[in-house]
Amino acid sequence: MQKIVRQNGIFDTPAKSVLFFCLCTFFLLLNNFRGQAQEVSASVDTTTIKIGEQITYKLAVETSREDLVVFPEGQSFSPLEMIETFAIDTSEISDRYRLTREYALTQFDSGSYTIPRQRVLINDREFRTDSFSVVVNDVVVDTTKQKMFPIKPAVEVPPAFGVPTWLWWLLGLILLGIVAYLLYRSRKKRKEAAKQLPPYERALFELKQLDDSHLLEQREIKEYYSQLSAAVRRYLDGEIYDHALESTTNELITYLEAERDKGKLKLENTTISRLKEILERADLAKFANSKPDVLTAKEDRSSVENVIKDTKASIPQPTEEELLRDREYRERLERKRKVKKIIFGIVAVVLLISAGAAYLISTRGIEYFTDTYIGNSSKEMLESDWISSEYGTPSVTIATPDVLVRNIRDSVGMSQGKETFNFGSLDTNLFVSVSTRPASEDFDVEMAVEDVYAFLEANGAKNIITKQEGYETLNGAPGFKIFGTMSLQKDEKSQPVSKEYTILNFGMGEGFQQVVVIYNENDKYADEIAQRITTSVELINNSN
């Protein structure tokens, strides 16, 4: 009997050999089944789109929990462009995972395209999806229902300020609060000044208040003498000596005696002596804690009133010259106060206007502010009432900001048998010219256009760029349009100005019509005016 020998054992029968072969085949089939259990599928939501629309490409993978799955990344869908990748969606199916990922694709050119097969990695195995055919259609535009205009040039937008809007509102409110506070304070001061009594009346009023204070009944001797001495000192400060409040008793008495000796005060010695005695007693009560009796305090109060009255009577009456100087002084003070009020009002108005201007500039831009509140001639022209009228023979109907004026000397365009009507000049923001002439055998359209260029060059035009295209008015009159840019310099001392121009040329069989519009290149309002003028042109064919 044949024996099968291997290193680790001996298969001594054919039956055992067959068993080993069956086991190997089973494990191979099991491994193949596990590989086939990993499923990868792809789909799209549509196969027909318009230019710029999106296609949703969906990849789905069913696999075991422990498998590692790698989806396509980057622009692997060319010729279609991937514009967005969505997050992976995971769901459980019994003991397996279903992973789904979507991609947003698009194409900006019409035609038929193929989405290529995508590669998905599961562990170390590679799977390929099916390809898909996609049709991208054009967007149909009906040009018969809407008139087409040339593309406008790019407009430079000024950068916005970085200051937030709420900050401007806050600054405005703060300014208003400051102005309101200053106005209230000024008004309060005026009222207080108006209510302030003259020194003599005020001194008697303070003595009356001292009598009503009941300080003596409460034995507040120190406070009583403080108010008593303050009343007489305040009177002397306002009427005789403007340093009476801060002077010592000896300094004040010395000054009064000196004024008496000069003849400026007609005070008796007993009055000055009595005042000195009262002030010294008040100093002792205030600073040395001395407490005179109530009767002495009442006598001192009566003496102070007599001193005030005697002092008032001793002041000489002012002369007419002194009264005149005093009146002039008061008038100067009043004028100064009025000037201060005017300056304060102007400053308040300037602050309010500045706050409003800053807010408008921050929210609307400097150009809007200057055009709206400072003024812009082109904007005013655009927003004014326009005039539509017929000019020349054969006639041209055109709408302009103002009536065109017949011009015989400065002609633009055709040289013989023409009629020319102008608005503005080459030096202004806008120049409009309408020229017409009857038909003749020697007339040349190209020469008419050359006459325009000759006119421009004679007036300082340089670097003229020319473009040409067909043109048709709103009422269907055919013609051709010549347009472009140029640099206009009036003389050597002036700065060159960039201009744009448009020349519309029409031949209706019975004659030739030409419309010329020239305006500043950087004036957006003038550009709108020029477009409005050129689109308003109407011609009537009377040759039939």
C-alpha positions as CSV (number, residue, x, y, z in Angstrom):
1,M,0.0,0.0,0.0
2,Q,1.3,3.4,-1.0
3,K,2.2,5.8,1.9
4,I,2.1,9.6,1.8
5,V,4.8,11.1,4.0
6,R,5.3,14.7,5.2
7,Q,7.6,16.2,7.8
8,N,5.2,16.4,10.7
9,G,3.2,13.3,10.0
10,I,2.2,10.4,7.7
11,F,-0.9,10.0,5.6
12,D,-0.9,6.3,5.4
13,T,-4.2,6.0,3.4
14,P,-5.8,7.6,0.3
15,A,-8.9,8.5,2.2
16,K,-6.9,10.8,4.4
17,S,-5.4,12.5,1.3
18,V,-8.9,13.1,0.0
19,L,-10.0,14.6,3.3
20,F,-7.1,17.0,3.3
21,F,-7.9,18.2,-0.3
22,C,-11.6,18.8,0.7
23,L,-10.5,20.9,3.7
24,C,-8.3,23.1,1.6
25,T,-11.0,23.7,-1.0
26,F,-13.5,24.6,1.7
27,F,-11.2,27.3,3.2
28,L,-10.5,28.7,-0.2
29,L,-14.3,29.0,-1.0
30,L,-14.9,30.6,2.4
31,N,-12.3,33.2,1.8
32,N,-13.7,33.9,-1.7
33,F,-17.2,34.3,-0.1
34,R,-16.0,36.8,2.4
35,G,-14.4,38.8,-0.4
36,Q,-17.6,38.8,-2.5
37,A,-19.6,39.9,0.6
38,Q,-18.0,43.4,0.3
39,E,-20.3,45.4,-2.0
40,V,-19.5,48.8,-3.7
41,S,-22.1,50.7,-5.7
42,A,-22.4,54.2,-7.3
43,S,-25.3,56.3,-8.6
44,V,-26.1,59.8,-9.8
45,D,-29.4,61.7,-9.2
46,T,-29.5,62.9,-12.9
47,T,-27.7,62.6,-16.2
48,T,-28.9,65.8,-17.8
49,I,-28.2,69.3,-16.4
50,K,-27.9,72.9,-17.5
51,I,-24.6,74.8,-17.4
52,G,-23.7,75.4,-13.7
53,E,-26.2,73.1,-12.2
54,Q,-25.1,70.3,-9.8
55,I,-25.1,66.5,-10.0
56,T,-25.1,64.5,-6.8
57,Y,-22.8,61.5,-7.1
58,K,-23.4,58.8,-4.4
59,L,-21.1,56.0,-3.4
60,A,-22.3,53.2,-1.1
61,V,-20.2,50.5,0.5
62,E,-21.4,47.5,2.5
63,T,-18.6,45.8,4.5
64,S,-17.7,44.2,7.8
65,R,-17.2,46.3,11.0
66,E,-13.5,45.7,11.2
67,D,-12.7,46.7,7.5
68,L,-10.9,49.9,6.6
69,V,-12.6,51.8,3.7
70,V,-11.0,54.7,1.7
71,F,-13.3,56.8,-0.5
72,P,-12.1,58.9,-3.5
73,E,-10.6,62.3,-2.7
74,G,-9.7,65.4,-4.8
75,Q,-10.6,66.1,-8.4
76,S,-11.0,62.5,-9.5
77,F,-14.2,63.1,-11.4
78,S,-12.7,65.1,-14.2
79,P,-13.9,66.3,-16.7
80,L,-16.6,67.3,-14.2
81,E,-15.6,69.5,-11.3
82,M,-16.1,68.5,-7.8
83,I,-17.4,71.5,-5.8
84,E,-18.3,69.9,-2.5
85,T,-17.7,66.7,-0.6
86,F,-20.3,65.7,2.1
87,A,-19.6,63.8,5.3
88,I,-19.8,60.0,5.3
89,D,-23.1,58.6,6.5
90,T,-22.9,55.3,8.5
91,S,-25.8,52.9,9.1
92,E,-25.9,49.3,10.5
93,I,-27.3,46.3,8.7
94,S,-27.4,43.3,11.1
95,D,-23.7,42.7,11.8
96,R,-22.4,44.8,8.9
97,Y,-21.9,48.6,8.1
98,R,-23.3,50.5,5.2
99,L,-21.1,53.6,4.4
100,T,-22.5,56.3,2.1
101,R,-20.8,59.4,0.8
102,E,-22.1,62.0,-1.7
103,Y,-20.2,64.4,-4.0
104,A,-21.5,67.6,-5.7
105,L,-20.3,67.8,-9.3
106,T,-20.8,70.5,-12.0
107,Q,-19.6,71.6,-15.4
108,F,-19.6,75.1,-16.9
109,D,-19.3,74.1,-20.6
110,S,-22.0,72.4,-22.6
111,G,-21.5,69.0,-24.2
112,S,-21.5,65.3,-23.4
113,Y,-19.2,64.1,-20.6
114,T,-18.3,60.8,-18.9
115,I,-17.9,60.5,-15.1
116,P,-14.9,58.1,-14.9
117,R,-14.9,55.0,-12.8
118,Q,-14.0,55.7,-9.2
119,R,-11.6,53.6,-7.0
120,V,-12.6,52.5,-3.5
121,L,-10.1,50.7,-1.2
122,I,-11.3,48.2,1.3
123,N,-8.3,47.1,3.4
124,D,-5.8,46.2,0.7
125,R,-8.3,45.3,-2.0
126,E,-9.3,47.8,-4.8
127,F,-12.9,48.1,-6.1
128,R,-14.0,50.1,-9.3
129,T,-17.4,51.7,-9.8
130,D,-19.3,52.0,-13.1
131,S,-18.9,55.1,-15.3
132,F,-21.8,57.4,-16.1
133,S,-22.6,59.6,-19.2
134,V,-23.8,63.1,-18.5
135,V,-25.2,65.7,-20.9
136,V,-24.7,69.5,-20.1
137,N,-27.1,71.7,-22.0
138,D,-26.8,75.4,-22.8
139,V,-29.1,78.0,-21.2
140,V,-31.3,79.3,-24.0
141,V,-31.6,83.2,-24.1
142,D,-34.4,84.8,-26.1
143,T,-32.7,87.9,-27.5
144,T,-35.8,88.9,-29.5
145,K,-37.7,90.0,-26.4
146,Q,-34.9,92.0,-24.7
147,K,-32.5,94.5,-26.2
148,M,-28.9,93.6,-25.6
149,F,-26.4,96.2,-24.4
150,P,-22.6,96.2,-24.2
151,I,-21.1,94.9,-20.9
152,K,-20.4,97.8,-18.5
153,P,-16.8,98.3,-17.4
154,A,-15.7,97.3,-14.0
155,V,-16.4,99.8,-11.3
156,E,-13.9,100.2,-8.4
157,V,-15.7,100.0,-5.1
158,P,-14.2,102.1,-2.4
159,P,-13.2,100.1,0.7
160,A,-15.6,100.4,3.6
161,F,-14.5,101.8,6.9
162,G,-13.7,99.3,9.6
163,V,-15.6,101.2,12.3
164,P,-18.8,99.4,13.2
165,T,-22.1,101.3,12.8
166,W,-23.1,101.1,16.4
167,L,-20.0,103.0,17.4
168,W,-21.0,106.0,15.2
169,W,-24.4,105.9,16.9
170,L,-22.8,105.8,20.3
171,L,-20.5,108.8,19.4
172,G,-23.5,110.7,18.1
173,L,-25.4,110.1,21.3
174,I,-22.4,111.1,23.4
175,L,-22.0,114.4,21.5
176,L,-25.8,115.1,21.9
177,G,-25.5,114.4,25.6
178,I,-22.5,116.8,26.0
179,V,-24.3,119.5,24.0
180,A,-27.5,119.1,26.1
181,Y,-25.5,119.2,29.4
182,L,-23.6,122.3,28.4
183,L,-26.9,124.0,27.4
184,Y,-28.5,123.0,30.7
185,R,-25.5,124.2,32.7
186,S,-25.3,127.6,30.8
187,R,-29.0,128.1,31.4
188,K,-28.7,127.3,35.1
189,K,-25.9,129.7,35.5
190,R,-27.9,132.5,33.8
191,K,-30.8,131.8,36.1
192,E,-28.6,131.8,39.2
193,A,-26.9,135.1,38.1
194,A,-30.3,136.6,37.5
195,K,-31.5,135.6,41.0
196,Q,-28.4,136.8,42.8
197,L,-29.1,139.8,45.0
198,P,-26.9,142.9,45.3
199,P,-24.4,142.8,48.2
200,Y,-26.4,145.1,50.5
201,E,-29.7,143.3,50.0
202,R,-28.0,139.9,50.3
203,A,-26.4,140.9,53.6
204,L,-29.7,141.9,55.2
205,F,-31.3,138.7,53.8
206,E,-28.6,136.6,55.4
207,L,-29.1,138.3,58.7
208,K,-32.8,137.6,58.5
209,Q,-32.0,133.9,57.9
210,L,-29.7,133.9,60.9
211,D,-32.5,135.2,63.1
212,D,-34.7,132.4,61.8
213,S,-32.1,129.7,62.4
214,H,-32.7,129.3,66.2
215,L,-28.9,128.8,66.7
216,L,-28.9,130.8,69.9
217,E,-31.7,128.8,71.4
218,Q,-29.8,125.6,70.6
219,R,-26.6,127.2,72.0
220,E,-24.7,126.8,68.7
221,I,-22.6,129.9,69.5
222,K,-19.7,128.9,67.2
223,E,-21.9,128.4,64.2
224,Y,-23.9,131.6,65.0
225,Y,-20.7,133.8,65.0
226,S,-19.4,132.0,61.8
227,Q,-22.5,133.0,59.8
228,L,-22.6,136.5,61.4
229,S,-19.0,137.3,60.4
230,A,-19.4,135.7,57.0
231,A,-22.4,137.9,56.3
232,V,-20.5,141.2,57.0
233,R,-17.4,140.0,55.3
234,R,-19.3,138.9,52.2
235,Y,-20.9,142.4,52.1
236,L,-17.6,144.2,52.3
237,D,-16.1,141.8,49.7
238,G,-18.8,142.7,47.2
239,E,-19.1,146.4,48.0
240,I,-15.7,147.7,49.2
241,Y,-12.8,145.3,49.4
242,D,-12.7,142.2,47.1
243,H,-10.3,140.4,49.5
244,A,-12.5,140.7,52.6
245,L,-13.4,137.0,52.8
246,E,-9.8,135.7,52.9
247,S,-8.3,138.6,54.9
248,T,-7.6,138.4,58.6
249,T,-9.4,140.8,60.9
250,N,-6.5,143.1,61.3
251,E,-5.9,143.2,57.6
252,L,-9.5,144.1,56.9
253,I,-9.7,146.8,59.6
254,T,-6.4,148.3,58.4
255,Y,-7.8,148.5,54.8
256,L,-11.0,150.2,56.0
257,E,-9.0,152.7,58.0
258,A,-6.8,153.5,55.0
259,E,-9.8,154.0,52.8
260,R,-11.3,156.3,55.5
261,D,-8.1,158.4,55.6
262,K,-8.1,158.7,51.8
263,G,-11.6,160.1,51.9
264,K,-13.1,157.2,50.0
265,L,-15.2,156.0,53.0
266,K,-17.0,158.3,55.4
267,L,-17.0,156.0,58.3
268,E,-16.9,157.0,62.0
269,N,-14.1,155.6,64.2
270,T,-16.8,154.1,66.5
271,T,-18.2,152.1,63.5
272,I,-14.8,150.7,62.6
273,S,-14.0,150.0,66.3
274,R,-17.3,148.2,66.8
275,L,-16.7,146.1,63.7
276,K,-13.2,145.2,64.9
277,E,-14.6,144.1,68.3
278,I,-17.3,141.9,66.7
279,L,-14.9,140.2,64.3
280,E,-12.4,139.5,67.1
281,R,-15.1,138.0,69.2
282,A,-16.2,135.9,66.3
283,D,-12.6,134.7,65.7
284,L,-12.4,133.6,69.4
285,A,-15.7,131.8,69.1
286,K,-14.7,130.0,66.0
287,F,-11.1,129.2,66.8
288,A,-10.6,129.4,70.5
289,N,-13.9,127.8,71.6
290,S,-15.0,130.9,73.4
291,K,-18.7,131.1,74.2
292,P,-20.1,134.6,74.6
293,D,-23.5,134.8,76.3
294,V,-26.8,135.0,74.3
295,L,-27.4,138.7,75.1
296,T,-23.9,139.7,73.8
297,A,-24.5,137.6,70.6
298,K,-27.8,139.4,70.0
299,E,-26.2,142.8,70.5
300,D,-23.4,141.9,68.0
301,R,-26.0,140.9,65.5
302,S,-27.7,144.3,65.8
303,S,-24.3,146.0,65.6
304,V,-23.4,144.2,62.4
305,E,-26.6,145.4,60.8
306,N,-25.8,149.0,61.8
307,V,-22.2,148.6,60.5
308,I,-23.6,147.4,57.1
309,K,-26.0,150.3,56.9
310,D,-23.4,152.9,58.0
311,T,-20.9,151.4,55.4
312,K,-23.5,151.5,52.7
313,A,-24.2,155.2,53.5
314,S,-20.5,156.1,53.6
315,I,-19.8,154.9,50.1
316,P,-19.6,158.0,47.8
317,Q,-22.0,158.1,44.9
318,P,-20.3,157.4,41.6
319,T,-19.7,160.3,39.2
320,E,-21.1,160.5,35.7
321,E,-17.7,159.5,34.3
322,E,-17.5,156.4,36.6
323,L,-21.1,155.5,35.7
324,L,-20.2,155.8,32.0
325,R,-17.1,153.6,32.4
326,D,-19.1,151.1,34.3
327,R,-21.7,151.0,31.6
328,E,-19.1,150.6,28.9
329,Y,-17.6,147.8,30.9
330,R,-20.9,146.1,31.3
331,E,-21.6,146.4,27.6
332,R,-18.2,144.8,26.8
333,L,-19.0,142.0,29.2
334,E,-22.4,141.5,27.5
335,R,-20.8,141.5,24.0
336,K,-18.3,138.9,25.2
337,R,-21.1,136.7,26.6
338,K,-23.0,137.0,23.3
339,V,-19.8,136.0,21.3
340,K,-19.3,133.0,23.6
341,K,-22.9,132.0,23.0
342,I,-22.5,132.3,19.3
343,I,-19.2,130.3,19.3
344,F,-20.8,127.7,21.5
345,G,-23.8,127.4,19.1
346,I,-21.5,127.1,16.1
347,V,-19.4,124.4,17.8
348,A,-22.5,122.5,18.7
349,V,-23.9,122.6,15.2
350,V,-20.5,121.6,13.7
351,L,-20.3,118.7,16.1
352,L,-23.8,117.5,15.1
353,I,-23.1,117.9,11.4
354,S,-19.8,116.1,11.7
355,A,-21.4,113.2,13.6
356,G,-24.1,112.9,10.9
357,A,-21.6,113.1,8.1
358,A,-19.4,110.5,9.7
359,Y,-22.3,108.1,10.1
360,L,-23.4,108.6,6.4
361,I,-19.8,108.1,5.2
362,S,-19.4,104.9,7.3
363,T,-22.7,103.4,6.1
364,R,-23.1,104.8,2.5
365,G,-19.6,105.7,1.5
366,I,-17.8,109.0,0.8
367,E,-19.0,109.1,-2.8
368,Y,-22.7,109.0,-1.8
369,F,-22.2,111.7,0.8
370,T,-20.4,114.1,-1.6
371,D,-22.8,113.4,-4.5
372,T,-26.0,113.9,-2.3
373,Y,-25.0,116.7,0.1
374,I,-22.1,118.5,-1.6
375,G,-23.4,118.2,-5.2
376,N,-22.6,116.4,-8.4
377,S,-23.5,118.1,-11.7
378,S,-23.7,114.8,-13.6
379,K,-26.1,113.4,-11.0
380,E,-28.2,116.5,-11.1
381,M,-28.3,116.3,-14.9
382,L,-29.4,112.6,-14.8
383,E,-32.2,113.2,-12.3
384,S,-33.5,116.4,-14.0
385,D,-36.5,116.5,-16.4
386,W,-35.2,115.5,-19.9
387,I,-36.4,116.9,-23.2
388,S,-37.2,114.8,-26.2
389,S,-37.1,116.7,-29.5
390,E,-36.5,116.3,-33.3
391,Y,-33.4,117.8,-34.9
392,G,-32.3,118.4,-38.5
393,T,-33.3,117.1,-41.9
394,P,-33.8,114.1,-42.2
395,S,-34.9,114.4,-38.6
396,V,-33.5,112.6,-35.6
397,T,-35.5,112.3,-32.4
398,I,-33.4,112.2,-29.2
399,A,-33.8,112.7,-25.5
400,T,-31.3,114.9,-23.8
401,P,-31.0,116.7,-20.4
402,D,-31.5,120.1,-22.2
403,V,-32.4,121.4,-25.6
404,L,-29.6,121.1,-28.3
405,V,-28.5,124.4,-29.8
406,R,-27.9,124.9,-33.5
407,N,-24.2,125.4,-34.1
408,I,-22.9,126.6,-37.4
409,R,-19.2,127.4,-36.8
410,D,-18.0,124.5,-34.6
411,S,-19.2,121.6,-36.7
412,V,-18.8,117.9,-35.9
413,G,-19.0,115.4,-38.7
414,M,-20.2,116.2,-42.2
415,S,-18.9,119.3,-43.9
416,Q,-21.4,120.3,-46.5
417,G,-25.2,120.7,-46.4
418,K,-25.3,119.6,-42.8
419,E,-27.1,120.8,-39.7
420,T,-25.4,120.5,-36.3
421,F,-27.0,120.8,-32.9
422,N,-24.8,120.7,-29.8
423,F,-25.1,120.4,-26.0
424,G,-22.1,121.2,-23.7
425,S,-18.5,121.2,-24.8
426,L,-15.5,118.9,-24.8
427,D,-14.3,120.5,-21.6
428,T,-17.4,119.6,-19.6
429,N,-18.5,116.2,-18.3
430,L,-20.9,115.7,-21.2
431,F,-20.9,116.7,-24.9
432,V,-23.7,115.8,-27.3
433,S,-23.8,116.6,-31.0
434,V,-26.5,115.7,-33.6
435,S,-25.6,116.2,-37.3
436,T,-27.8,115.6,-40.3
437,R,-27.5,116.1,-44.1
438,P,-29.5,115.2,-47.2
439,A,-28.3,112.4,-49.5
440,S,-25.8,113.3,-52.3
441,E,-23.7,111.3,-54.7
442,D,-20.3,112.7,-53.4
443,F,-21.1,111.8,-49.8
444,D,-18.8,109.3,-48.1
445,V,-19.8,107.8,-44.7
446,E,-16.2,107.1,-43.8
447,M,-15.3,110.7,-44.4
448,A,-18.0,111.8,-42.1
449,V,-16.5,109.6,-39.3
450,E,-13.0,110.9,-40.1
451,D,-14.4,114.5,-39.8
452,V,-15.3,113.6,-36.2
453,Y,-11.8,112.4,-35.4
454,A,-10.3,115.4,-37.1
455,F,-12.5,117.6,-34.9
456,L,-11.4,115.8,-31.7
457,E,-7.7,115.8,-32.6
458,A,-7.9,119.6,-33.4
459,N,-9.2,120.0,-29.8
460,G,-6.4,118.1,-28.1
461,A,-7.6,114.4,-28.3
462,K,-4.8,111.8,-28.2
463,N,-4.5,108.0,-27.9
464,I,-7.9,107.4,-29.5
465,I,-8.9,103.8,-29.3
466,T,-11.6,102.7,-31.8
467,K,-14.1,99.8,-31.8
468,Q,-17.0,99.3,-34.2
469,E,-20.2,97.2,-34.1
470,G,-23.7,97.1,-35.6
471,Y,-26.4,99.1,-34.0
472,E,-30.2,99.3,-34.2
473,T,-32.5,101.8,-32.6
474,L,-35.6,100.9,-30.6
475,N,-37.8,101.5,-33.6
476,G,-35.7,99.2,-35.8
477,A,-33.6,101.7,-37.7
478,P,-30.2,100.0,-38.6
479,G,-26.9,101.7,-38.3
480,F,-23.4,101.2,-37.0
481,K,-21.7,102.3,-33.8
482,I,-18.2,103.5,-33.3
483,F,-17.0,103.8,-29.7
484,G,-13.9,103.8,-27.6
485,T,-11.7,105.9,-25.3
486,M,-9.3,108.8,-25.7
487,S,-7.2,111.3,-23.7
488,L,-8.2,115.0,-24.1
489,Q,-5.7,117.7,-23.2
490,K,-6.8,121.2,-23.9
491,D,-3.3,122.8,-23.7
492,E,0.2,121.9,-22.4
493,K,-0.5,123.4,-18.9
494,S,-3.7,121.4,-18.3
495,Q,-3.9,117.8,-17.2
496,P,-5.2,115.2,-19.7
497,V,-8.7,113.9,-19.0
498,S,-9.8,110.4,-19.9
499,K,-12.9,110.4,-22.1
500,E,-15.2,107.8,-23.6
501,Y,-17.0,108.5,-26.9
502,T,-19.8,107.0,-28.9
503,I,-20.6,107.8,-32.6
504,L,-23.9,106.5,-34.0
505,N,-24.2,106.6,-37.8
506,F,-27.4,106.1,-39.7
507,G,-28.4,106.3,-43.4
508,M,-32.1,106.2,-44.1
509,G,-31.9,106.5,-47.9
510,E,-32.9,110.2,-48.0
511,G,-29.9,111.4,-46.0
512,F,-27.4,110.7,-43.2
513,Q,-27.7,111.2,-39.5
514,Q,-24.9,111.1,-36.9
515,V,-25.1,111.3,-33.1
516,V,-21.9,111.9,-31.1
517,V,-21.7,111.5,-27.3
518,I,-18.5,112.3,-25.3
519,Y,-18.2,112.1,-21.5
520,N,-15.6,111.6,-18.7
521,E,-14.5,108.0,-18.4
522,N,-14.6,107.9,-14.6
523,D,-18.0,109.6,-14.2
524,K,-20.6,106.8,-13.5
525,Y,-23.5,109.3,-13.8
526,A,-22.2,110.5,-17.2
527,D,-22.0,106.9,-18.4
528,E,-25.7,106.4,-17.4
529,I,-26.6,109.7,-19.2
530,A,-24.8,108.5,-22.4
531,Q,-26.5,105.2,-22.4
532,R,-29.9,106.9,-21.9
533,I,-29.2,109.3,-24.8
534,T,-28.1,106.6,-27.2
535,T,-31.0,104.3,-26.5
536,S,-33.5,107.2,-27.0
537,V,-32.5,107.8,-30.6
538,E,-35.3,107.2,-33.1
539,L,-35.3,107.7,-36.9
540,I,-38.3,107.7,-39.2
541,N,-37.8,106.4,-42.7
542,N,-39.8,108.7,-45.0
543,S,-38.4,107.4,-48.3
544,N,-41.2,104.9,-48.9
